[in-house]
């Protein structure tokens, strides 16, 4: 079974940058949605950035202008470039991939991002 694995998290100072990656362990076709979510302690998981096939990327208001989602279709990797990081960006970040046919949902195991001085 294909799995998606996140990497790139870590500890960074406020104002710093990180790039998260979400890579598939095998070939996945007919992907129509990819998204990055985050969950802070005591809070619900929320979408940060997403791309739906045929549409422009969509971002949460809190990260607009700072985060960029992108996708390497050939390598089945989804990226989240995070710039100008703030302490409130601290959370576990998860990637979500939706496959159209067959209809399947994939979640990564999560990667911790901590923004602190």
SERO-4910 file (N, C-alpha, C, O; in steps of 0.05 Angstrom, whole numbers):
BEGIN
 pado doro    nc1    nc2    nc3   cac1   cac2   cac3    cc1    cc2    cc3    oc1    oc2    oc3
  Unk    A     17    -24      0      0      0      0     18     25      0     37     26     15
  Unk    A     10     44    -17     26     69    -18     23     85      7      1     87     18
  Unk    A     45     97     16     44    115     39     56    141     31     73    142     13
  Unk    A     48    162     45     60    188     41     75    195     67     64    193     89
  Unk    A    100    204     64    117    210     87    126    239     86    138    248     66
  Unk    A    121    254    108    130    281    110    158    283    121    167    265    136
  Unk    A    172    303    113    199    309    124    204    339    122    189    354    109
  Unk    A    225    348    136    233    376    134    225    393    158    233    417    160
  Unk    A    211    381    177    204    397    201    228    401    219    250    389    214
  Unk    A    225    417    240    246    421    258    242    446    275    220    457    275
  Unk    A    263    455    288    262    479    304    275    502    289    296    500    277
  Unk    A    260    524    288    270    548    273    263    573    289    244    574    303
  Unk    A    280    593    286    275    618    300    253    634    285    249    631    261
  Unk    A    239    651    299    220    669    286    233    684    263    255    694    265
  Unk    A    219    685    241    229    698    217    244    679    198    251    686    176
  Unk    A    249    655    207    263    635    192    245    621    172    222    627    169
  Unk    A    258    602    157    244    587    136    248    557    139    268    548    150
  Unk    A    229    542    130    231    514    128    216    505    102    198    518     93
  Unk    A    225    483     91    210    471     69    203    442     77    220    426     82
  Unk    A    177    437     77    167    411     83    163    396     57    156    407     36
  Unk    A    168    370     58    164    352     35    145    329     43    145    320     66
  Unk    A    129    321     24    112    298     28    115    280      4    106    286    -18
  Unk    A    128    257      8    135    240    -14    120    213    -13    116    202      9
  Unk    A    112    204    -36     98    178    -38    118    155    -39    139    158    -51
  Unk    A    110    133    -27    128    110    -27    126     94    -52    142     76    -57
  Unk    A    106    100    -68    102     87    -94     88    105   -113     84    128   -108
  Unk    A     79     93   -135     66    109   -156     36    113   -149     22     94   -141
  Unk    A     28    138   -151      0    145   -146     -9    162   -170      3    181   -177
  Unk    A    -31    154   -182    -42    169   -205    -69    180   -198    -81    173   -177
  Unk    A    -80    196   -216   -107    208   -213   -110    224   -187   -131    222   -174
  Unk    A    -89    238   -179    -91    255   -156   -105    281   -163    -98    294   -182
  Unk    A   -126    288   -148   -141    312   -155   -139    333   -133   -149    355   -136
  Unk    A   -128    326   -110   -126    345    -88   -101    338    -71    -97    315    -64
  Unk    A    -86    359    -65    -64    356    -45    -66    379    -26    -73    401    -34
  Unk    A    -61    374     -1    -63    395     19    -44    391     42    -36    368     48
  Unk    A    -37    413     55    -22    413     80    -40    422    102    -54    443     99
  Unk    A    -40    408    124    -56    415    147    -37    417    171    -14    408    170
  Unk    A    -46    430    192    -31    431    216    -49    429    241    -72    436    240
  Unk    A    -37    419    262    -52    415    287    -34    423    310    -13    411    315
  Unk    A    -42    445    323    -27    454    347    -39    440    372    -62    430    371
  Unk    A    -24    438    394    -34    425    418    -61    437    427    -63    461    430
  Unk    A    -80    420    432   -106    429    441   -124    442    421   -146    452    427
  Unk    A   -116    441    396   -132    453    374   -138    432    353   -126    411    351
  Unk    A   -159    439    337   -167    421    315   -147    424    292   -135    445    288
  Unk    A   -146    402    277   -130    403    252   -143    422    232   -168    421    229
  Unk    A   -127    439    219   -138    458    200   -121    458    175    -97    453    176
  Unk    A   -134    464    153   -120    465    128   -103    491    127   -112    512    135
  Unk    A    -79    488    116    -61    511    113    -59    519     84    -60    543     78
  Unk    A    -56    500     67    -53    505     38    -62    481     23    -60    458     32
  Unk    A    -73    485     -1    -83    463    -17    -83    470    -46    -83    493    -54
  Unk    A    -82    449    -62    -85    451    -91   -105    431   -101   -102    407    -96
  Unk    A   -126    440   -113   -145    422   -126   -139    423   -156   -134    444   -168
  Unk    A   -140    400   -169   -133    398   -197   -149    418   -214   -173    420   -212
  Unk    A   -134    433   -230   -147    453   -247   -152    480   -234   -163    498   -247
  Unk    A   -145    482   -209   -150    507   -194   -123    519   -184   -103    505   -182
  Unk    A   -124    544   -177   -101    557   -164    -98    547   -135   -118    539   -123
  Unk    A    -74    549   -125    -71    542    -96    -88    560    -78    -94    583    -85
  Unk    A    -96    548    -56   -112    563    -37    -97    562    -10    -85    542     -2
  Unk    A    -98    585      5    -84    587     30   -102    598     52   -120    613     47
  Unk    A    -96    589     76   -109    600     99    -99    629    102    -76    636     95
  Unk    A   -117    646    112   -110    675    114    -85    679    131    -69    698    126
  Unk    A    -81    662    150    -59    666    169    -31    661    156    -11    668    167
  Unk    A    -31    648    133     -5    641    120     -2    654     93     19    651     80
  Unk    A    -22    668     83    -20    680     57      4    699     55      8    715     72
  Unk    A     18    696     33     42    713     29     67    702     42     89    712     37
  Unk    A     64    681     59     87    670     72     92    641     64    115    632     63
  Unk    A     71    626     59     74    598     52     67    594     23     51    608     11
  Unk    A     80    574     11     75    567    -17     74    536    -20     92    522    -12
  Unk    A     52    527    -31     49    498    -36     55    493    -65     49    508    -83
  Unk    A     69    470    -69     75    463    -97     76    432    -99     76    418    -79
  Unk    A     77    423   -123     75    394   -127     93    386   -151     92    399   -172
  Unk    A    108    365   -147    124    353   -168    109    328   -177    111    308   -164
  Unk    A     95    331   -199     78    309   -208     94    284   -215     86    261   -210
  Unk    A    117    288   -227    134    266   -237    144    249   -213    146    225   -215
  Unk    A    151    263   -191    162    249   -168    141    243   -147    148    230   -127
  Unk    A    117    252   -151     96    248   -130    105    260   -103    102    247    -83
  Unk    A    115    284   -104    123    298    -80    107    325    -78    104    339    -98
  Unk    A     98    331    -54     84    356    -49    102    372    -29    112    361     -9
  Unk    A    105    397    -35    122    414    -18    106    436     -5     85    445    -15
  Unk    A    116    445     18    105    469     31    129    486     39    144    480     58
  Unk    A    133    508     24    154    527     31    143    547     51    123    560     46
  Unk    A    156    549     74    146    566     95    167    587    101    189    581    110
  Unk    A    160    612     97    178    635    102    166    653    124    143    651    131
  Unk    A    183    670    135    175    688    156    159    675    178    137    684    185
  Unk    A    169    653    187    155    637    207    151    651    233    167    667    242
  Unk    A    128    646    245    120    658    270    116    637    292    111    614    285
  Unk    A    118    644    317    113    624    338     86    610    335     83    587    342
  Unk    A     66    625    326     39    613    323     37    593    300     17    580    297
  Unk    A     58    590    284     59    569    264     68    543    276     67    522    262
  Unk    A     75    542    301     83    518    314     61    498    314     39    504    324
  Unk    A     66    474    304     45    453    302     57    428    289     80    428    280
  Unk    A     42    407    289     49    383    273     35    387    246     12    393    244
  Unk    A     51    385    225     42    389    198     37    362    184     54    344    185
  Unk    A     15    360    170      7    335    157      1    341    127    -10    362    121
  Unk    A      9    322    111      0    324     83    -24    306     78    -26    285     91
  Unk    A    -41    314     60    -65    299     53    -66    298     23    -64    318      9
  Unk    A    -70    274     13    -72    270    -16    -98    254    -22   -104    234     -9
  Unk    A   -113    265    -41   -138    252    -49   -135    241    -78   -128    256    -96
  Unk    A   -141    215    -80   -139    203   -107   -168    199   -117   -186    191   -102
  Unk    A   -171    204   -143   -198    204   -154   -207    175   -162   -230    168   -156
  Unk    A   -190    160   -174   -198    134   -183   -175    114   -180   -154    117   -194
  Unk    A   -177     95   -162   -198     92   -143   -198    114   -122   -178    128   -118
  Unk    A   -222    118   -110   -225    139    -90   -211    132    -64   -220    115    -49
  Unk    A   -188    145    -60   -172    139    -36   -162    164    -23   -158    184    -37
  Unk    A   -159    163      3   -148    186     18   -123    177     32   -122    157     45
  Unk    A   -102    194     29    -77    188     43    -70    210     62    -74    234     56
  Unk    A    -60    203     85    -50    222    105    -21    213    112    -15    190    115
  Unk    A     -4    233    115     23    227    125     22    225    155      2    229    168
  Unk    A     45    218    166     46    213    195     51    239    211     48    240    235
  Unk    A     57    261    196     61    286    209     90    293    215    107    275    220
  Unk    A     97    318    214    124    327    220    121    352    238    106    370    232
  Unk    A    137    353    259    135    375    279    150    399    269    173    398    260
  Unk    A    137    422    270    149    448    265    147    465    290    125    469    301
  Unk    A    170    474    300    170    490    324    185    516    318    208    516    309
  Unk    A    171    538    322    182    565    317    186    578    345    167    585    358
  Unk    A    211    581    352    217    592    378    245    604    379    263    594    365
  Unk    A    249    624    395    276    636    398    290    623    422    312    630    428
***
